[in-house]
């Protein structure tokens, strides 16, 4: 009997000690959890550790050109037909909003964008990267090259520095900046995928005669924005994308800034739209690739150059003494590999300027010939 009582007493004492130990353990865990919580709170309140800023080329390039890129919002009203509540035909005013981008070229408010961004717009609102909004006015537009200049009444604006798009190489890092989908100034980056895309149909009857191709993500709303090199210099105006369903698939196109310079300069001087581009520089020649068969017929070496097929009278080419069968080897020192090289070189000039053509004449002699460019007649189609 006593043994049983002793057993019960011992068992009861063990239970009491176990409960006490559990309480102590629970209190220990509570104290430990409270300490961990306070530790995390102290960590969250601690100032962030200062690390060296990212000074990569992309970061520096974006910081340099981003302030010069603007958002462009437009409002267009169109007359249309509709039905009233009784089903009777009535005239209606249809409103269409558009969103695009632009790049500031001068501190006093001249901005380059795409013509299709502002075409037909009755209200143009330009918003800078800093958030300041201005009313804009189109001072010149060219439907064929899809370029336009918008002016805002402002001063002291940040300006994009123009680079040399002829120096770009495939694989070179670039950044695209614009207003995709209207969400605000956005920076993406990629590479130059190709430097001389020719005669690209990009919808709406538009054709890009010369374009840069990039895989930097470009979406709707990026039109008119900047394509910049790794130094933050403007080397193209983002214009179009190849797309399936309207989204980005890594194939975007930009107008090279060197090709745009002459057109923008002419727009600033003319102050009007040029739908037929009659003031584009014009040499007065037509030409075609120098094929082995043509080279054999003309008895000249082949490998590069284009052959002149026609010289128009009363033009700079005729005045300079060019003839059918002459071969153009270079323009202003740049070698000619195909007809687009000649076309692009001439389009970078304006009427009244001169280009120097390295010619291979029928007798096999090479000669540098200076040609004064005129204005392309409205009846002559674009090259």
C-alpha contacts under 8 A as a table, 3 or more apart, distances in Angstrom:
res1	aa1	res2	aa2	distance
1	X	4	X	5.22
1	X	5	X	6.32
2	X	5	X	4.95
2	X	6	X	5.96
3	X	6	X	4.96
3	X	7	X	6.13
4	X	7	X	4.94
4	X	8	X	6.13
5	X	8	X	5.02
5	X	9	X	5.99
6	X	9	X	5.00
6	X	10	X	6.06
7	X	10	X	5.11
7	X	11	X	6.01
8	X	11	X	4.99
8	X	12	X	5.99
9	X	12	X	5.07
9	X	13	X	6.14
10	X	13	X	5.05
10	X	14	X	6.21
11	X	14	X	5.08
11	X	15	X	6.28
12	X	15	X	5.11
12	X	16	X	6.29
13	X	16	X	5.12
13	X	17	X	6.23
14	X	17	X	5.06
14	X	18	X	6.04
15	X	18	X	5.02
15	X	19	X	6.14
16	X	19	X	5.24
16	X	20	X	6.18
17	X	20	X	5.02
17	X	21	X	6.12
18	X	21	X	5.05
18	X	22	X	6.14
19	X	22	X	5.06
19	X	23	X	6.23
20	X	23	X	5.11
20	X	24	X	6.21
21	X	24	X	4.98
21	X	25	X	6.01
22	X	25	X	4.98
22	X	26	X	5.96
23	X	26	X	5.00
23	X	27	X	6.08
24	X	27	X	5.07
24	X	28	X	6.07
25	X	28	X	4.87
25	X	29	X	6.12
26	X	29	X	5.07
26	X	30	X	6.13
27	X	30	X	4.98
27	X	31	X	6.07
28	X	31	X	5.08
28	X	32	X	5.99
29	X	32	X	4.89
29	X	33	X	5.97
30	X	33	X	5.06
30	X	34	X	6.01
31	X	34	X	5.09
31	X	35	X	6.08
32	X	35	X	5.05
32	X	36	X	6.21
33	X	36	X	5.04
33	X	37	X	6.07
34	X	37	X	5.04
34	X	38	X	6.14
35	X	38	X	5.12
35	X	39	X	6.02
36	X	39	X	4.91
36	X	40	X	6.16
37	X	40	X	5.17
37	X	41	X	6.21
38	X	41	X	4.98
38	X	42	X	6.17
39	X	42	X	5.11
39	X	43	X	6.20
40	X	43	X	4.90
40	X	44	X	6.17
41	X	44	X	5.12
41	X	45	X	6.20
42	X	45	X	5.08
42	X	46	X	6.12
43	X	46	X	5.15
54	X	59	X	7.02
55	X	59	X	6.17
55	X	60	X	6.30
56	X	59	X	5.32
56	X	60	X	6.33
57	X	60	X	5.20
57	X	61	X	5.93
57	X	230	X	5.74
57	X	231	X	7.09
58	X	61	X	5.10
58	X	62	X	6.06
58	X	174	X	7.98
58	X	175	X	7.31
58	X	189	X	7.62
58	X	230	X	6.13
59	X	62	X	5.27
59	X	63	X	6.19
60	X	63	X	5.12
60	X	64	X	6.19
60	X	231	X	7.41
60	X	232	X	7.23
61	X	64	X	5.14
61	X	65	X	6.43
61	X	175	X	7.86
61	X	228	X	7.60
61	X	229	X	7.31
61	X	230	X	5.53
61	X	231	X	5.15
61	X	232	X	3.83
61	X	233	X	7.64
62	X	65	X	5.54
62	X	66	X	5.42
62	X	175	X	7.35
62	X	187	X	7.09
62	X	232	X	6.25
63	X	66	X	5.67
63	X	67	X	7.39
63	X	232	X	7.76
64	X	67	X	7.14
64	X	232	X	5.46
65	X	68	X	5.55
65	X	69	X	7.01
65	X	159	X	7.82
65	X	160	X	5.74
65	X	161	X	7.77
65	X	228	X	7.62
65	X	232	X	5.40
65	X	233	X	6.94
65	X	234	X	7.66
66	X	69	X	5.46
66	X	129	X	7.20
66	X	177	X	6.93
66	X	185	X	7.85
66	X	187	X	7.94
67	X	70	X	7.85
67	X	128	X	7.36
67	X	129	X	5.43
67	X	130	X	7.31
67	X	158	X	6.07
67	X	159	X	7.76
68	X	103	X	5.73
68	X	104	X	5.17
68	X	105	X	7.91
68	X	128	X	7.58
68	X	129	X	7.32
68	X	157	X	7.64
68	X	158	X	5.18
68	X	159	X	5.16
68	X	160	X	5.45
69	X	101	X	7.12
69	X	102	X	5.79
69	X	103	X	4.60
69	X	104	X	6.33
69	X	128	X	6.88
69	X	129	X	6.56
69	X	160	X	7.96
69	X	177	X	6.99
69	X	178	X	6.65
69	X	185	X	7.33
69	X	225	X	6.55
69	X	226	X	6.86
70	X	101	X	5.65
70	X	102	X	5.16
70	X	103	X	6.09
70	X	104	X	7.38
70	X	126	X	6.51
70	X	127	X	5.58
70	X	128	X	4.64
70	X	129	X	5.92
70	X	178	X	7.22
70	X	179	X	7.78
70	X	185	X	7.10
70	X	225	X	7.69
71	X	99	X	7.46
71	X	100	X	6.10
71	X	101	X	4.63
71	X	102	X	6.40
71	X	126	X	5.73
71	X	127	X	5.11
71	X	128	X	6.49
71	X	129	X	7.74
71	X	178	X	7.07
71	X	179	X	5.78
71	X	182	X	7.89
71	X	184	X	6.85
71	X	185	X	6.83
72	X	99	X	5.77
72	X	100	X	4.99
72	X	101	X	5.12
72	X	102	X	6.67
72	X	117	X	7.97
72	X	124	X	6.81
72	X	125	X	5.73
72	X	126	X	4.71
72	X	127	X	6.50
73	X	97	X	7.32
73	X	98	X	5.75
73	X	99	X	4.65
73	X	100	X	6.43
73	X	124	X	5.87
73	X	125	X	5.10
73	X	126	X	6.53
74	X	97	X	5.63
74	X	98	X	4.95
74	X	99	X	6.30
74	X	117	X	7.84
74	X	118	X	6.75
74	X	121	X	5.77
74	X	122	X	7.36
74	X	123	X	5.52
74	X	124	X	4.63
74	X	125	X	6.29
75	X	95	X	6.95
75	X	96	X	5.84
75	X	97	X	4.64
75	X	98	X	6.38
75	X	121	X	5.50
75	X	122	X	5.91
75	X	123	X	5.09
75	X	124	X	6.73
76	X	95	X	5.72
76	X	96	X	5.12
76	X	97	X	6.31
76	X	98	X	7.99
76	X	120	X	6.22
76	X	121	X	4.61
76	X	122	X	5.40
76	X	123	X	6.99
77	X	93	X	6.37
77	X	94	X	5.48
77	X	95	X	4.50
77	X	96	X	6.27
77	X	121	X	7.73
77	X	122	X	7.18
78	X	93	X	5.65
78	X	94	X	4.93
78	X	95	X	6.32
78	X	96	X	7.84
79	X	91	X	7.02
79	X	92	X	5.89
79	X	93	X	4.75
79	X	94	X	5.98
80	X	91	X	5.85
80	X	92	X	5.08
80	X	93	X	6.01
80	X	94	X	6.39
81	X	89	X	6.77
81	X	90	X	5.86
81	X	91	X	4.69
81	X	92	X	5.48
82	X	89	X	5.57
82	X	90	X	5.30
82	X	91	X	6.06
82	X	92	X	6.07
83	X	86	X	7.50
83	X	87	X	5.03
83	X	88	X	5.13
83	X	89	X	4.47
83	X	90	X	5.50
84	X	87	X	5.18
84	X	88	X	5.40
84	X	89	X	6.49
84	X	90	X	6.40
85	X	88	X	7.42
98	X	117	X	7.21
99	X	117	X	7.14
99	X	179	X	7.58
99	X	181	X	7.41
99	X	182	X	5.91
99	X	221	X	5.37
100	X	117	X	5.82
100	X	178	X	7.51
100	X	179	X	6.08
100	X	180	X	7.58
100	X	182	X	7.36
100	X	220	X	7.68
100	X	221	X	4.22
100	X	222	X	5.79
100	X	223	X	5.40
100	X	224	X	6.39
100	X	225	X	7.61
101	X	113	X	6.52
101	X	117	X	7.85
101	X	178	X	5.36
101	X	179	X	5.65
101	X	221	X	6.46
101	X	222	X	5.74
101	X	223	X	5.72
101	X	224	X	4.72
101	X	225	X	4.69
102	X	111	X	6.12
102	X	112	X	5.54
102	X	113	X	4.56
102	X	114	X	7.76
102	X	178	X	7.44
102	X	223	X	7.78
102	X	224	X	4.77
102	X	225	X	4.82
102	X	226	X	7.32
103	X	111	X	5.35
103	X	112	X	5.34
103	X	113	X	6.63
103	X	159	X	7.94
103	X	160	X	6.96
103	X	224	X	7.21
103	X	225	X	5.99
103	X	226	X	6.31
104	X	107	X	7.50
104	X	109	X	6.70
104	X	110	X	6.05
104	X	111	X	4.36
104	X	112	X	6.52
104	X	157	X	7.61
104	X	158	X	7.03
104	X	159	X	5.31
104	X	160	X	6.16
105	X	109	X	7.44
105	X	110	X	5.67
105	X	111	X	5.52
105	X	112	X	6.87
105	X	159	X	5.35
105	X	160	X	5.89
105	X	161	X	7.82
106	X	109	X	5.67
106	X	110	X	5.35
106	X	111	X	7.31
106	X	157	X	7.26
106	X	158	X	7.79
106	X	159	X	5.73
107	X	110	X	7.50
107	X	154	X	7.81
107	X	155	X	5.61
107	X	156	X	4.92
107	X	157	X	4.40
107	X	158	X	6.15
107	X	159	X	6.07
108	X	152	X	7.77
108	X	153	X	7.21
108	X	154	X	5.53
108	X	155	X	4.40
108	X	156	X	6.34
108	X	157	X	6.55
109	X	151	X	5.44
109	X	152	X	4.94
109	X	153	X	6.23
109	X	154	X	5.52
109	X	155	X	6.50
109	X	157	X	6.80
110	X	149	X	6.61
110	X	150	X	5.91
110	X	151	X	4.69
110	X	152	X	6.71
111	X	149	X	5.50
111	X	150	X	5.06
111	X	151	X	6.13
111	X	152	X	7.98
112	X	147	X	7.18
112	X	148	X	5.88
112	X	149	X	4.67
112	X	150	X	6.36
112	X	224	X	7.03
113	X	117	X	7.06
113	X	147	X	6.00
113	X	148	X	5.38
113	X	149	X	6.24
113	X	150	X	7.39
113	X	223	X	7.37
113	X	224	X	4.00
113	X	225	X	6.81
113	X	237	X	7.35
114	X	117	X	5.35
114	X	118	X	7.19
114	X	146	X	5.25
114	X	147	X	4.47
114	X	148	X	5.46
114	X	223	X	6.38
114	X	224	X	4.69
114	X	237	X	7.81
114	X	239	X	6.76
115	X	118	X	5.62
115	X	119	X	5.64
115	X	141	X	5.92
115	X	142	X	6.40
115	X	143	X	5.95
115	X	146	X	4.61
115	X	147	X	4.72
115	X	148	X	4.79
116	X	119	X	5.19
116	X	143	X	7.59
116	X	146	X	6.41
116	X	147	X	7.99
117	X	223	X	6.99
117	X	224	X	7.22
118	X	121	X	5.37
118	X	124	X	7.39
118	X	138	X	7.61
118	X	148	X	7.76
121	X	124	X	6.57
123	X	135	X	7.61
123	X	136	X	7.67
124	X	135	X	5.83
124	X	136	X	5.07
124	X	137	X	6.80
125	X	133	X	6.64
125	X	134	X	5.77
125	X	135	X	4.79
125	X	136	X	5.80
126	X	133	X	5.51
126	X	134	X	5.11
126	X	135	X	6.10
126	X	136	X	6.17
126	X	152	X	7.72
127	X	130	X	7.89
127	X	131	X	5.84
127	X	132	X	5.46
127	X	133	X	4.22
127	X	134	X	6.33
128	X	131	X	5.21
128	X	132	X	5.38
128	X	133	X	6.48
129	X	132	X	7.59
129	X	185	X	6.54
134	X	152	X	6.20
134	X	153	X	7.26
135	X	152	X	6.16
135	X	153	X	7.72
136	X	150	X	6.01
136	X	151	X	5.48
136	X	152	X	4.79
136	X	153	X	7.76
137	X	150	X	5.35
137	X	151	X	5.26
137	X	152	X	6.64
138	X	141	X	7.14
138	X	148	X	7.20
138	X	149	X	5.91
138	X	150	X	4.44
138	X	151	X	6.35
139	X	148	X	7.82
139	X	149	X	5.79
139	X	150	X	5.82
139	X	151	X	6.54
139	X	267	X	7.67
139	X	268	X	7.31
139	X	271	X	5.50
139	X	272	X	6.61
140	X	148	X	5.64
140	X	149	X	5.33
140	X	150	X	7.38
140	X	267	X	5.04
140	X	268	X	6.57
140	X	270	X	7.51
140	X	271	X	5.12
140	X	272	X	4.88
140	X	273	X	5.37
141	X	146	X	7.68
141	X	147	X	5.96
141	X	148	X	4.06
141	X	149	X	6.33
141	X	267	X	6.79
141	X	272	X	6.74
141	X	273	X	4.69
141	X	274	X	6.76
142	X	145	X	5.82
142	X	146	X	5.71
142	X	147	X	5.39
142	X	148	X	6.06
142	X	267	X	7.80
142	X	273	X	5.64
142	X	274	X	5.32
142	X	275	X	5.95
142	X	277	X	7.40
143	X	146	X	4.81
143	X	147	X	6.83
143	X	273	X	7.86
143	X	274	X	7.31
143	X	275	X	5.67
144	X	147	X	7.98
144	X	206	X	6.82
144	X	207	X	7.46
144	X	275	X	6.53
144	X	276	X	7.47
144	X	277	X	7.46
145	X	207	X	7.77
145	X	208	X	6.87
145	X	209	X	7.90
146	X	206	X	7.56
147	X	260	X	7.73
147	X	263	X	7.93
147	X	264	X	7.55
148	X	264	X	7.55
148	X	267	X	7.90
149	X	264	X	7.34
149	X	267	X	7.54
149	X	268	X	7.81
154	X	157	X	7.14
160	X	233	X	6.80
160	X	234	X	6.29
161	X	232	X	7.79
161	X	233	X	5.24
161	X	234	X	5.97
162	X	233	X	5.28
162	X	234	X	4.56
162	X	235	X	6.32
162	X	257	X	7.39
163	X	229	X	7.86
163	X	233	X	4.95
163	X	234	X	5.40
163	X	235	X	5.26
163	X	257	X	7.60
164	X	167	X	5.82
164	X	168	X	7.57
164	X	235	X	6.23
164	X	257	X	7.30
164	X	258	X	6.53
165	X	168	X	5.52
165	X	235	X	5.05
165	X	236	X	7.21
165	X	256	X	5.79
165	X	257	X	6.06
165	X	258	X	5.86
166	X	258	X	7.11
168	X	172	X	6.93
168	X	192	X	7.74
168	X	195	X	7.02
169	X	172	X	5.64
169	X	192	X	6.95
169	X	194	X	7.97
169	X	195	X	7.01
170	X	191	X	7.40
170	X	192	X	5.06
170	X	193	X	5.55
170	X	194	X	5.64
170	X	195	X	6.64
171	X	191	X	5.23
171	X	192	X	5.19
171	X	193	X	6.27
172	X	191	X	5.23
172	X	192	X	5.43
172	X	229	X	7.82
173	X	189	X	7.32
173	X	190	X	5.80
173	X	191	X	4.39
173	X	192	X	6.56
173	X	229	X	6.46
173	X	230	X	5.96
174	X	189	X	5.78
174	X	190	X	5.56
174	X	191	X	5.29
174	X	192	X	6.64
174	X	216	X	7.27
174	X	227	X	6.73
174	X	228	X	5.54
174	X	229	X	4.61
174	X	230	X	5.79
175	X	187	X	6.71
175	X	188	X	5.58
175	X	189	X	4.14
175	X	190	X	6.26
175	X	191	X	7.90
175	X	216	X	6.51
175	X	227	X	5.74
175	X	228	X	5.31
175	X	229	X	6.52
175	X	230	X	7.44
176	X	187	X	5.83
176	X	188	X	5.29
176	X	189	X	6.01
176	X	216	X	6.23
176	X	217	X	7.32
176	X	218	X	7.03
176	X	225	X	7.34
176	X	226	X	5.76
176	X	227	X	4.59
176	X	228	X	6.48
176	X	238	X	7.53
177	X	185	X	6.67
177	X	186	X	5.54
177	X	187	X	4.67
177	X	188	X	6.56
177	X	222	X	7.15
177	X	225	X	5.75
177	X	226	X	5.22
177	X	227	X	6.53
178	X	184	X	7.50
178	X	185	X	5.18
178	X	186	X	5.56
178	X	187	X	7.03
178	X	221	X	7.00
178	X	222	X	4.56
178	X	223	X	7.32
178	X	224	X	7.55
178	X	225	X	4.64
178	X	226	X	6.61
179	X	182	X	5.29
179	X	183	X	6.19
179	X	184	X	4.89
179	X	185	X	4.80
179	X	186	X	6.05
179	X	221	X	5.13
179	X	222	X	5.11
179	X	225	X	7.54
180	X	183	X	6.18
180	X	184	X	7.00
180	X	185	X	7.59
180	X	186	X	7.01
180	X	218	X	7.27
180	X	219	X	5.35
180	X	220	X	5.46
180	X	221	X	4.24
180	X	222	X	4.92
181	X	219	X	6.99
181	X	220	X	5.58
181	X	221	X	5.13
181	X	222	X	7.82
182	X	221	X	6.05
183	X	186	X	8.00
188	X	216	X	5.93
188	X	217	X	5.96
188	X	218	X	7.84
189	X	215	X	7.97
189	X	216	X	4.74
189	X	217	X	6.97
190	X	214	X	6.82
190	X	215	X	5.43
190	X	216	X	4.02
190	X	217	X	7.43
191	X	214	X	5.73
191	X	215	X	5.99
191	X	216	X	6.40
192	X	195	X	6.96
192	X	212	X	7.24
192	X	213	X	6.02
192	X	214	X	4.63
192	X	215	X	6.97
193	X	212	X	7.76
193	X	213	X	5.21
193	X	214	X	4.85
193	X	215	X	6.47
194	X	197	X	6.75
194	X	212	X	6.00
194	X	213	X	4.95
194	X	214	X	6.97
195	X	211	X	6.90
195	X	212	X	4.74
195	X	213	X	6.30
196	X	210	X	6.14
196	X	211	X	5.84
196	X	212	X	6.01
196	X	213	X	7.89
197	X	200	X	7.08
197	X	209	X	7.85
197	X	210	X	5.68
197	X	211	X	5.03
197	X	212	X	6.29
197	X	213	X	7.00
198	X	208	X	6.90
198	X	209	X	5.25
198	X	210	X	4.87
198	X	211	X	6.53
198	X	340	X	7.79
199	X	207	X	5.81
199	X	208	X	5.21
199	X	209	X	4.19
199	X	210	X	6.37
200	X	207	X	5.24
200	X	208	X	4.98
200	X	209	X	6.52
200	X	210	X	7.79
200	X	211	X	7.96
201	X	205	X	7.18
201	X	206	X	5.92
201	X	207	X	4.40
201	X	208	X	6.52
202	X	205	X	7.36
202	X	206	X	5.63
202	X	207	X	5.88
202	X	208	X	7.18
202	X	240	X	6.49
202	X	241	X	7.72
202	X	242	X	7.92
203	X	206	X	5.63
203	X	207	X	7.73
208	X	211	X	6.27
208	X	255	X	7.61
210	X	255	X	6.80
210	X	256	X	7.39
210	X	259	X	7.75
210	X	344	X	7.64
211	X	253	X	5.99
211	X	254	X	5.49
211	X	255	X	5.01
211	X	256	X	6.08
212	X	236	X	7.49
212	X	253	X	5.45
212	X	254	X	5.13
212	X	255	X	6.35
212	X	256	X	6.21
213	X	251	X	6.72
213	X	252	X	5.60
213	X	253	X	4.63
213	X	254	X	6.59
214	X	250	X	7.27
214	X	251	X	6.07
214	X	252	X	5.27
214	X	253	X	6.29
214	X	254	X	7.96
215	X	250	X	4.32
215	X	251	X	5.27
215	X	252	X	6.14
216	X	250	X	6.55
216	X	251	X	7.93
216	X	252	X	7.24
217	X	248	X	6.17
217	X	249	X	7.73
217	X	250	X	5.95
217	X	251	X	7.94
217	X	252	X	7.35
218	X	222	X	6.02
218	X	238	X	7.82
218	X	241	X	6.91
218	X	248	X	6.17
218	X	250	X	7.75
218	X	252	X	6.14
219	X	222	X	5.66
219	X	241	X	7.29
219	X	246	X	7.92
219	X	247	X	6.37
219	X	248	X	5.71
220	X	223	X	6.82
220	X	246	X	7.63
220	X	247	X	7.83
222	X	225	X	5.47
222	X	238	X	6.55
222	X	239	X	7.52
223	X	237	X	7.63
223	X	238	X	5.27
223	X	239	X	4.75
223	X	240	X	6.72
224	X	237	X	5.60
224	X	238	X	5.41
224	X	239	X	6.02
225	X	237	X	5.72
225	X	238	X	5.33
225	X	239	X	7.87
226	X	234	X	6.29
226	X	235	X	7.69
226	X	236	X	6.16
226	X	237	X	5.17
226	X	238	X	5.97
227	X	234	X	6.00
227	X	235	X	5.84
227	X	236	X	4.81
227	X	237	X	5.86
227	X	238	X	6.14
227	X	254	X	7.13
228	X	231	X	7.54
228	X	232	X	5.33
228	X	233	X	5.14
228	X	234	X	4.54
228	X	235	X	5.31
228	X	236	X	6.77
229	X	232	X	5.39
229	X	233	X	5.56
229	X	234	X	6.82
229	X	235	X	6.53
230	X	233	X	7.47
234	X	237	X	7.97
234	X	257	X	7.12
235	X	256	X	6.00
235	X	257	X	5.04
235	X	258	X	7.64
236	X	254	X	5.34
236	X	255	X	5.17
236	X	256	X	4.40
236	X	257	X	4.71
237	X	254	X	4.99
237	X	255	X	5.05
237	X	256	X	6.71
237	X	257	X	6.82
238	X	252	X	7.71
238	X	253	X	6.13
238	X	254	X	4.13
238	X	255	X	6.53
239	X	252	X	7.87
239	X	253	X	5.90
239	X	254	X	5.12
239	X	255	X	6.71
240	X	252	X	5.94
240	X	253	X	5.24
240	X	254	X	6.89
241	X	248	X	7.18
241	X	251	X	5.85
241	X	252	X	4.23
241	X	253	X	5.92
242	X	248	X	7.59
242	X	249	X	7.16
242	X	251	X	5.50
242	X	252	X	6.27
243	X	246	X	5.34
243	X	247	X	5.75
243	X	248	X	5.96
243	X	249	X	6.00
243	X	251	X	7.61
244	X	247	X	6.36
244	X	248	X	7.86
244	X	249	X	7.39
248	X	251	X	7.23
255	X	259	X	7.02
255	X	260	X	6.86
256	X	259	X	5.34
256	X	260	X	6.40
257	X	260	X	4.88
257	X	261	X	6.09
258	X	261	X	5.43
258	X	262	X	7.79
258	X	348	X	6.64
259	X	262	X	6.80
259	X	263	X	7.63
259	X	344	X	7.09
259	X	347	X	6.85
259	X	348	X	5.55
260	X	263	X	5.39
260	X	264	X	6.08
260	X	348	X	7.69
261	X	264	X	5.28
261	X	265	X	6.13
261	X	348	X	7.00
262	X	265	X	5.10
262	X	266	X	6.20
262	X	347	X	7.17
262	X	348	X	5.50
262	X	349	X	5.98
262	X	350	X	6.20
263	X	266	X	5.11
263	X	267	X	6.19
263	X	280	X	7.71
264	X	267	X	5.01
264	X	268	X	6.22
265	X	268	X	5.20
265	X	269	X	6.42
266	X	269	X	5.12
266	X	270	X	5.99
266	X	279	X	7.74
266	X	350	X	7.77
267	X	270	X	5.15
267	X	271	X	5.56
267	X	272	X	6.65
267	X	273	X	7.46
268	X	271	X	5.49
274	X	277	X	4.90
274	X	278	X	7.16
276	X	378	X	6.24
277	X	280	X	5.79
277	X	376	X	7.86
277	X	378	X	7.26
278	X	375	X	6.42
278	X	376	X	5.25
278	X	377	X	5.57
278	X	378	X	4.91
279	X	350	X	7.90
279	X	351	X	6.94
279	X	375	X	4.92
279	X	376	X	5.91
279	X	377	X	7.82
280	X	347	X	6.84
280	X	350	X	6.53
280	X	351	X	6.73
280	X	375	X	5.69
280	X	376	X	5.60
281	X	346	X	6.50
281	X	347	X	6.00
281	X	349	X	6.17
281	X	350	X	4.88
281	X	351	X	4.54
281	X	352	X	7.90
281	X	373	X	5.78
281	X	374	X	5.71
281	X	375	X	5.10
281	X	376	X	6.02
282	X	346	X	7.19
282	X	347	X	7.99
282	X	351	X	6.96
282	X	373	X	5.37
282	X	374	X	5.08
282	X	375	X	5.29
282	X	376	X	4.83
283	X	315	X	6.74
283	X	316	X	5.71
283	X	317	X	5.69
283	X	346	X	7.51
283	X	371	X	7.07
283	X	372	X	7.21
283	X	373	X	5.00
283	X	374	X	6.35
284	X	311	X	5.99
284	X	312	X	5.22
284	X	313	X	7.73
284	X	315	X	5.32
284	X	316	X	6.38
284	X	317	X	5.51
284	X	318	X	7.36
285	X	308	X	6.69
285	X	309	X	7.52
285	X	310	X	5.63
285	X	311	X	4.69
285	X	312	X	6.15
285	X	317	X	6.55
286	X	308	X	5.90
286	X	309	X	5.63
286	X	310	X	5.23
286	X	311	X	6.78
287	X	306	X	6.27
287	X	307	X	5.43
287	X	308	X	4.30
287	X	309	X	5.07
287	X	310	X	7.00
287	X	339	X	6.78
288	X	306	X	5.59
288	X	307	X	5.61
288	X	308	X	6.72
288	X	309	X	6.93
288	X	338	X	7.87
288	X	339	X	6.07
289	X	305	X	7.04
289	X	306	X	4.72
289	X	307	X	6.27
289	X	338	X	5.82
289	X	339	X	6.16
290	X	294	X	6.03
290	X	295	X	6.24
290	X	302	X	6.81
290	X	303	X	7.86
290	X	304	X	7.00
290	X	305	X	6.11
290	X	306	X	4.88
290	X	307	X	5.52
290	X	327	X	7.86
291	X	294	X	5.14
291	X	295	X	6.09
291	X	302	X	7.18
292	X	295	X	5.01
292	X	296	X	6.03
292	X	302	X	6.11
293	X	296	X	5.13
293	X	297	X	6.19
294	X	297	X	4.99
294	X	298	X	6.11
295	X	298	X	5.11
295	X	299	X	5.69
295	X	300	X	5.13
295	X	301	X	6.15
295	X	302	X	5.70
296	X	299	X	4.81
296	X	300	X	6.47
296	X	301	X	7.77
297	X	300	X	7.98
298	X	325	X	7.04
298	X	362	X	6.79
299	X	362	X	7.55
299	X	364	X	7.99
300	X	360	X	7.94
300	X	362	X	7.29
300	X	364	X	6.35
302	X	305	X	7.70
304	X	329	X	6.76
304	X	336	X	6.43
304	X	337	X	4.92
304	X	338	X	7.29
305	X	327	X	6.25
305	X	328	X	5.35
305	X	329	X	4.48
305	X	330	X	7.23
305	X	335	X	7.71
305	X	336	X	5.06
305	X	337	X	5.27
305	X	338	X	6.28
305	X	339	X	7.97
306	X	327	X	5.50
306	X	328	X	5.34
306	X	329	X	6.92
306	X	336	X	7.23
306	X	337	X	7.36
306	X	338	X	6.14
306	X	339	X	6.09
307	X	324	X	7.82
307	X	325	X	5.86
307	X	326	X	5.82
307	X	327	X	4.35
307	X	328	X	6.28
308	X	311	X	7.38
308	X	323	X	7.18
308	X	324	X	5.20
308	X	325	X	5.34
308	X	326	X	5.53
308	X	327	X	6.13
308	X	328	X	7.41
309	X	324	X	5.14
309	X	325	X	6.27
310	X	323	X	7.44
310	X	324	X	5.38
311	X	317	X	6.56
311	X	318	X	6.15
311	X	322	X	6.94
311	X	323	X	6.26
311	X	324	X	6.36
312	X	315	X	6.13
312	X	317	X	7.45
312	X	318	X	6.50
313	X	318	X	5.67
314	X	318	X	6.24
314	X	319	X	6.99
315	X	318	X	5.28
315	X	319	X	6.25
315	X	373	X	7.91
315	X	374	X	6.95
316	X	319	X	5.01
316	X	320	X	6.10
316	X	371	X	5.49
316	X	372	X	5.03
316	X	373	X	5.68
316	X	374	X	6.56
317	X	320	X	5.10
317	X	321	X	6.44
317	X	322	X	5.59
317	X	371	X	5.83
317	X	372	X	7.52
318	X	321	X	5.22
318	X	322	X	5.75
318	X	323	X	7.64
319	X	322	X	7.76
319	X	371	X	7.85
320	X	369	X	6.89
320	X	370	X	6.80
320	X	371	X	5.80
322	X	326	X	6.92
323	X	326	X	5.73
325	X	361	X	7.75
325	X	362	X	6.98
326	X	359	X	6.61
326	X	360	X	6.01
326	X	361	X	5.12
326	X	362	X	6.33
327	X	359	X	5.59
327	X	360	X	4.96
327	X	361	X	6.52
328	X	331	X	7.63
328	X	336	X	7.17
328	X	357	X	6.49
328	X	358	X	5.97
328	X	359	X	4.81
328	X	360	X	6.42
329	X	335	X	6.11
329	X	336	X	5.40
329	X	337	X	7.92
329	X	357	X	7.37
329	X	358	X	5.38
329	X	359	X	5.80
329	X	360	X	6.79
330	X	333	X	5.63
330	X	334	X	5.20
330	X	335	X	4.26
330	X	336	X	4.90
330	X	357	X	5.79
330	X	358	X	4.99
330	X	359	X	7.46
331	X	334	X	5.28
331	X	335	X	6.64
331	X	336	X	6.95
331	X	342	X	6.74
331	X	345	X	6.75
331	X	355	X	6.82
331	X	356	X	5.79
331	X	357	X	4.74
331	X	358	X	6.39
332	X	355	X	6.05
332	X	356	X	5.00
332	X	357	X	6.35
332	X	358	X	7.91
333	X	356	X	7.67
333	X	357	X	7.90
333	X	358	X	7.61
336	X	339	X	7.56
336	X	341	X	5.58
336	X	342	X	6.61
337	X	341	X	6.62
338	X	341	X	5.71
338	X	342	X	7.40
339	X	342	X	5.39
339	X	343	X	6.42
340	X	343	X	4.90
340	X	344	X	5.91
341	X	344	X	5.34
341	X	345	X	6.13
342	X	345	X	5.23
342	X	346	X	6.27
343	X	346	X	5.32
343	X	347	X	6.17
343	X	383	X	6.82
344	X	347	X	5.08
344	X	348	X	6.37
345	X	348	X	5.43
345	X	349	X	7.31
346	X	349	X	5.52
346	X	355	X	7.48
347	X	350	X	7.22
349	X	353	X	6.54
350	X	353	X	5.89
350	X	373	X	7.30
351	X	372	X	7.97
351	X	373	X	5.17
351	X	374	X	4.71
351	X	375	X	5.30
352	X	372	X	6.14
352	X	373	X	5.33
352	X	374	X	5.82
353	X	372	X	5.78
353	X	373	X	5.67
354	X	370	X	6.31
354	X	371	X	5.36
354	X	372	X	4.30
354	X	373	X	5.80
355	X	370	X	5.67
355	X	371	X	5.40
355	X	372	X	6.60
355	X	373	X	7.40
356	X	368	X	6.33
356	X	369	X	5.51
356	X	370	X	4.39
356	X	371	X	6.28
357	X	368	X	5.57
357	X	369	X	5.18
357	X	370	X	6.29
357	X	371	X	7.40
358	X	366	X	6.85
358	X	367	X	5.73
358	X	368	X	4.47
358	X	369	X	6.40
359	X	366	X	5.46
359	X	367	X	5.14
359	X	368	X	6.02
359	X	369	X	6.97
360	X	364	X	6.15
360	X	365	X	5.83
360	X	366	X	4.53
360	X	367	X	6.54
361	X	364	X	5.48
361	X	365	X	5.53
361	X	366	X	6.20
361	X	367	X	7.47
362	X	365	X	7.37
376	X	380	X	6.71
377	X	380	X	5.45
378	X	381	X	7.42
